[in-house]
Amino acid sequence: MKILTAVGMIILTIVSFIIAKKMYTTFKRPLFNPTLMSTILVILFLLLFNIPYETYMTGGKWIQTLLGPSIVALAYPLYKHKALLSENIWPVFLSIFTAVVVNFLTVCFFLWMLGYTEEMILTSLPKSVTTAVAIQISDQIGGIPSLTAVLVMIAGFTGAVIGPYLVKLCKFDHDLARGMAYGNASHAIGTTKALEHSPESGSAGSAGMILTAIFSSIMIPVLIWVFFL
Amino acid sequence: MRVLTTFLQTALIFLFYFAGQFIQNWFNLPIPGSIIGLLLLFLLLTLNIIPENWVKDGANLLLSLMMFFFVPATVGIMNYFHIFQGKGILLVMAIILSTCLVFIGSGYICEKGTKQTVKEKENYMA
């Protein structure tokens, strides 16, 4: 029975993704991001049949194990277009630095304005970092890791859905700038969108994601020490 | 044949993932195994120890499915619907706005810097 449930959940995920992908190719709007839409479809199904997330994950975890290797696979576009990065070391470095600082200041300011507790601010700080690293940072600085993971998703979808409009609005026409914006603000979910633009911006996106993760894990604790003491 | 090589290449990438996990556990690093595996594969590709066409097809396969692999993790949001209710919606708005500002800020700095580099090159050429 358990195996049957797991297989059922895997099939549910595959079918919802195929539908989502179809919707995306039909409507061609960033809002129809395949990950976002199939997430919504799966959640609707689970709610409809009163299936808890934990039951869903008996099958879902098998799909999730493939996420780690696919992040490793980002090494390939990164390698393929490494000249783009090595020729622009300073813009890349400054862009990452800006991302980490803007993220820190805006999260602190907005949440403080809204009257949230220090614990909530700490939970929200790693939101632009790729999930696995964000959870570790959150844990280290005294946030709530599982809630951080949810905010990371929101930040990811923000980039994937609103990002294309921001790219147009701000006239980012260089592959590097596009990729950096997606990768620095919206980690791997943003990078999948950057890959759609061009392989070059996908490469910049993965570099942005990796460097933002590394810089954040060092800079966020330091910034907290400076601002909260 | 193509299917077999793609499969083997994917398996090779898995090996890098496991190596990354192992290194993370062994040295108790704060960086996750997948990122370590990524850096390791990038390093070996750059040093030409692993030729590009040993991973090309496998990597492209995994990358094309990455959006799909994210779904189970994102479905986890369903356990946190209460944070979207009442005042929680303001938190979500703040996160979205902050992310947009990070997006604009880092993209702008990069675009400026990159354009300058291109211009410098042009001046140099002239």
Chai-1 contact restraints between the chains, C-beta under 6 A:
chainA,res_idxA,chainB,res_idxB,connection_type,confidence,min_distance_angstrom,max_distance_angstrom,comment,restraint_id
A,T13,B,V71,contact,1.0,0.0,6.0,A-B,restraint_1
A,F17,B,F68,contact,1.0,0.0,6.0,A-B,restraint_2
A,P34,B,M67,contact,1.0,0.0,6.0,A-B,restraint_3
A,T35,B,M67,contact,1.0,0.0,6.0,A-B,restraint_4
A,T35,B,F70,contact,1.0,0.0,6.0,A-B,restraint_5
A,S38,B,V71,contact,1.0,0.0,6.0,A-B,restraint_6
A,T39,B,V71,contact,1.0,0.0,6.0,A-B,restraint_7
A,T39,B,T74,contact,1.0,0.0,6.0,A-B,restraint_8
A,T39,B,V75,contact,1.0,0.0,6.0,A-B,restraint_9
A,V42,B,V75,contact,1.0,0.0,6.0,A-B,restraint_10
A,I43,B,V75,contact,1.0,0.0,6.0,A-B,restraint_11
A,I43,B,M78,contact,1.0,0.0,6.0,A-B,restraint_12
A,Y53,B,M78,contact,1.0,0.0,6.0,A-B,restraint_13
A,Y53,B,N79,contact,1.0,0.0,6.0,A-B,restraint_14
A,G60,B,P72,contact,1.0,0.0,6.0,A-B,restraint_15
A,I63,B,F69,contact,1.0,0.0,6.0,A-B,restraint_16
A,I63,B,P72,contact,1.0,0.0,6.0,A-B,restraint_17
A,Q64,B,P72,contact,1.0,0.0,6.0,A-B,restraint_18
A,Q64,B,A73,contact,1.0,0.0,6.0,A-B,restraint_19
A,L66,B,F69,contact,1.0,0.0,6.0,A-B,restraint_20
A,L67,B,F69,contact,1.0,0.0,6.0,A-B,restraint_21
A,G68,B,Y17,contact,1.0,0.0,6.0,A-B,restraint_22
A,G68,B,S34,contact,1.0,0.0,6.0,A-B,restraint_23
A,P69,B,I13,contact,1.0,0.0,6.0,A-B,restraint_24
A,P69,B,F14,contact,1.0,0.0,6.0,A-B,restraint_25
A,P69,B,Y17,contact,1.0,0.0,6.0,A-B,restraint_26
A,P69,B,L62,contact,1.0,0.0,6.0,A-B,restraint_27
A,S70,B,L62,contact,1.0,0.0,6.0,A-B,restraint_28
A,S70,B,M66,contact,1.0,0.0,6.0,A-B,restraint_29
A,S70,B,F69,contact,1.0,0.0,6.0,A-B,restraint_30
A,I71,B,S34,contact,1.0,0.0,6.0,A-B,restraint_31
A,V72,B,I13,contact,1.0,0.0,6.0,A-B,restraint_32
A,V72,B,F16,contact,1.0,0.0,6.0,A-B,restraint_33
A,V72,B,Y17,contact,1.0,0.0,6.0,A-B,restraint_34
A,V72,B,S34,contact,1.0,0.0,6.0,A-B,restraint_35
A,V72,B,G37,contact,1.0,0.0,6.0,A-B,restraint_36
A,V72,B,L38,contact,1.0,0.0,6.0,A-B,restraint_37
A,V72,B,L41,contact,1.0,0.0,6.0,A-B,restraint_38
A,A73,B,I13,contact,1.0,0.0,6.0,A-B,restraint_39
A,A73,B,A59,contact,1.0,0.0,6.0,A-B,restraint_40
A,A73,B,L62,contact,1.0,0.0,6.0,A-B,restraint_41
A,A73,B,L63,contact,1.0,0.0,6.0,A-B,restraint_42
A,L74,B,L38,contact,1.0,0.0,6.0,A-B,restraint_43
A,A75,B,L38,contact,1.0,0.0,6.0,A-B,restraint_44
A,A75,B,L41,contact,1.0,0.0,6.0,A-B,restraint_45
A,A75,B,F42,contact,1.0,0.0,6.0,A-B,restraint_46
A,Y76,B,V55,contact,1.0,0.0,6.0,A-B,restraint_47
A,Y76,B,A59,contact,1.0,0.0,6.0,A-B,restraint_48
A,L78,B,F42,contact,1.0,0.0,6.0,A-B,restraint_49
A,Y79,B,F42,contact,1.0,0.0,6.0,A-B,restraint_50
A,Y79,B,L45,contact,1.0,0.0,6.0,A-B,restraint_51
A,N88,B,T114,contact,1.0,0.0,6.0,A-B,restraint_52
A,N88,B,T117,contact,1.0,0.0,6.0,A-B,restraint_53
A,W90,B,G113,contact,1.0,0.0,6.0,A-B,restraint_54
A,P91,B,C110,contact,1.0,0.0,6.0,A-B,restraint_55
A,P91,B,G113,contact,1.0,0.0,6.0,A-B,restraint_56
A,P91,B,T114,contact,1.0,0.0,6.0,A-B,restraint_57
A,L94,B,I109,contact,1.0,0.0,6.0,A-B,restraint_58
A,L94,B,G113,contact,1.0,0.0,6.0,A-B,restraint_59
A,S95,B,S106,contact,1.0,0.0,6.0,A-B,restraint_60
A,S95,B,I109,contact,1.0,0.0,6.0,A-B,restraint_61
A,S95,B,C110,contact,1.0,0.0,6.0,A-B,restraint_62
A,T98,B,G105,contact,1.0,0.0,6.0,A-B,restraint_63
A,T98,B,S106,contact,1.0,0.0,6.0,A-B,restraint_64
A,T98,B,I109,contact,1.0,0.0,6.0,A-B,restraint_65
A,A99,B,V102,contact,1.0,0.0,6.0,A-B,restraint_66
A,A99,B,S106,contact,1.0,0.0,6.0,A-B,restraint_67
A,V102,B,L101,contact,1.0,0.0,6.0,A-B,restraint_68
A,V102,B,V102,contact,1.0,0.0,6.0,A-B,restraint_69
A,V102,B,G105,contact,1.0,0.0,6.0,A-B,restraint_70
A,N103,B,V102,contact,1.0,0.0,6.0,A-B,restraint_71
A,T106,B,S98,contact,1.0,0.0,6.0,A-B,restraint_72
A,T106,B,L101,contact,1.0,0.0,6.0,A-B,restraint_73
A,V107,B,S98,contact,1.0,0.0,6.0,A-B,restraint_74
A,F110,B,A94,contact,1.0,0.0,6.0,A-B,restraint_75
A,F110,B,S98,contact,1.0,0.0,6.0,A-B,restraint_76
A,L114,B,L90,contact,1.0,0.0,6.0,A-B,restraint_77
A,K127,B,I95,contact,1.0,0.0,6.0,A-B,restraint_78
A,S128,B,V102,contact,1.0,0.0,6.0,A-B,restraint_79
A,A132,B,P32,contact,1.0,0.0,6.0,A-B,restraint_80
A,V133,B,P32,contact,1.0,0.0,6.0,A-B,restraint_81
A,Q136,B,P30,contact,1.0,0.0,6.0,A-B,restraint_82
A,V150,B,I77,contact,1.0,0.0,6.0,A-B,restraint_83
A,V150,B,Y80,contact,1.0,0.0,6.0,A-B,restraint_84
A,L151,B,I95,contact,1.0,0.0,6.0,A-B,restraint_85
A,M153,B,T74,contact,1.0,0.0,6.0,A-B,restraint_86
A,M153,B,I77,contact,1.0,0.0,6.0,A-B,restraint_87
A,I154,B,I95,contact,1.0,0.0,6.0,A-B,restraint_88
A,A155,B,T99,contact,1.0,0.0,6.0,A-B,restraint_89
A,T158,B,I96,contact,1.0,0.0,6.0,A-B,restraint_90
A,T158,B,T99,contact,1.0,0.0,6.0,A-B,restraint_91
A,G159,B,F103,contact,1.0,0.0,6.0,A-B,restraint_92
A,L166,B,F103,contact,1.0,0.0,6.0,A-B,restraint_93
A,L166,B,I104,contact,1.0,0.0,6.0,A-B,restraint_94
A,C170,B,I104,contact,1.0,0.0,6.0,A-B,restraint_95
A,F172,B,G107,contact,1.0,0.0,6.0,A-B,restraint_96
A,F172,B,E111,contact,1.0,0.0,6.0,A-B,restraint_97
A,H174,B,E111,contact,1.0,0.0,6.0,A-B,restraint_98
A,H174,B,T114,contact,1.0,0.0,6.0,A-B,restraint_99
A,L176,B,C110,contact,1.0,0.0,6.0,A-B,restraint_100
A,L176,B,T114,contact,1.0,0.0,6.0,A-B,restraint_101
A,A177,B,G107,contact,1.0,0.0,6.0,A-B,restraint_102
A,A177,B,C110,contact,1.0,0.0,6.0,A-B,restraint_103
A,A177,B,E111,contact,1.0,0.0,6.0,A-B,restraint_104
A,M180,B,S106,contact,1.0,0.0,6.0,A-B,restraint_105
A,M180,B,C110,contact,1.0,0.0,6.0,A-B,restraint_106
A,A181,B,F103,contact,1.0,0.0,6.0,A-B,restraint_107
A,A181,B,S106,contact,1.0,0.0,6.0,A-B,restraint_108
A,A181,B,G107,contact,1.0,0.0,6.0,A-B,restraint_109
A,N184,B,S106,contact,1.0,0.0,6.0,A-B,restraint_110
A,A185,B,T99,contact,1.0,0.0,6.0,A-B,restraint_111
A,A185,B,V102,contact,1.0,0.0,6.0,A-B,restraint_112
A,A185,B,F103,contact,1.0,0.0,6.0,A-B,restraint_113
A,T192,B,M66,contact,1.0,0.0,6.0,A-B,restraint_114
A,T192,B,M67,contact,1.0,0.0,6.0,A-B,restraint_115
A,S217,B,P30,contact,1.0,0.0,6.0,A-B,restraint_116
